[in-house]
Amino acid sequence: MNMLIYLIPIALFMGGMGLAAFLWSLKNGQYDDLQGAAWRILADDETDPPKP
């Protein structure tokens, strides 16, 4: 039972840090272009074919 005195604040702190990281990523635009990465995979930007 004494361990709960330590574990509950640690869990709340870690949850708060995760929430802060998520809000920071939202503020910095990490989720603005969700389709761009999918289209960049399909784009063929190479001008010269790879040499064997």
C-alpha positions in Angstrom: 0.0 0.0 0.0 2.9 2.3 0.7 4.1 2.0 -2.9 0.9 3.6 -4.2 2.0 6.8 -2.6 4.9 6.8 -5.1 3.4 5.1 -8.1 0.3 7.3 -8.5 2.2 10.6 -8.7 4.7 9.0 -11.1 1.9 7.7 -13.3 0.2 11.1 -13.3 3.5 12.8 -14.1 4.2 10.5 -17.0 0.7 10.9 -18.4 1.0 14.6 -18.2 4.3 14.5 -20.0 2.7 12.4 -22.8 -0.2 14.8 -23.1 2.3 17.7 -23.2 4.3 16.0 -26.0 1.1 15.4 -28.0 -0.1 19.0 -27.6 3.4 20.2 -28.6 3.2 18.1 -31.8 -0.2 19.4 -32.6 1.0 23.0 -32.2 4.0 22.4 -34.4 2.0 20.9 -37.3 3.1 17.3 -37.2 -0.4 16.1 -38.2 -1.2 18.7 -40.9 -0.3 16.6 -44.0 -1.3 13.1 -43.4 -1.7 12.1 -47.1 1.6 13.7 -48.2 3.8 10.8 -46.9 1.7 8.3 -48.7 1.9 10.1 -52.0 5.7 10.6 -51.6 6.2 6.9 -51.4 4.6 6.5 -54.8 6.4 9.4 -56.5 9.2 8.5 -58.8 11.7 11.3 -58.4 14.8 9.5 -59.7 16.1 10.8 -63.0 18.8 8.2 -63.6 18.2 4.5 -63.1 20.4 2.9 -60.4 23.6 1.4 -61.6 24.2 -2.3 -60.9 
